[in-house]
Structure formats: C-alpha cells, structure tokens
Amino acid sequence: MASHAQYQARLKSDEQARDGPPGLQIEQRARTDRRGSVIINAAASSDPEVLATDLRALGAENVTVFGRMVSGRLPITAIPALQDRSSLQFAGPAYAITTSRT
C-alpha cells in the first residue's frame, strides 16, 4: 500500500507530466474536493463491512460496499491512517474513465 508521502510524490510527478510537451496531457491524478476529500476504492482483507466501518471511523462519507470492494469519500488527511487498518488489503484513488467517439 502506498504511503501518504508516496501519494504526494505521485501528485507532484503528475503535475510535472502535465507541464510536458504541448498537446500531450496526462490527467490521472486523484482530485480532491473543496473539503479536502478524495474518492477511494479499497479492497477488504476479509469482511468488507468491517472495512466500511473502519473507513467511516476515519471520516469517510458516502461509503458503499460491492463484493469485497469498498468505496467512499475520504478526507485526504486520513490517508496515512489507512496503513494501520488490518481490514484493508489495498486502497487507491478512484479515477473517472471517459471515452469519446468521433
């Protein structure tokens, strides 16, 4: 699982990539809302309801469970605390995927 420092380094790397050659734009960074939250997707190590409860305890909102996956809007300041959760196997930012046809 990535640490908060690794996450911040990735954000900086993504910002530098966006400043690359004209016409080339990479836009795959987690977006925070005005409250400083990010939407995450997380895989439970066992019972996903336990993970959902743990995420809510960290301040997550709009928590949903699908199979062993749990999604929710987590305050970015809570990211470092994820590494202490035994109910968590993996977590990452949720990316919106869009396509267009011309």
Number of C-alpha atoms within 10 A of each C-alpha: 11 14 13 17 11 11 17 11 12 15 16 13 12 17 16 11 14 16 11 11 8 7 7 10 13 13 11 15 17 19 15 15 12 7 8 12 21 21 23 21 19 24 21 23 16 13 14 21 18 15 26 24 14 17 25 16 11 16 16 22 17 10 18 14 17 10 10 15 21 21 24 23 23 23 19 18 13 15 20 13 12 20 16 8 13 13 22 24 17 15 19 17 20 18 14 9 6 5 4 4 3 2
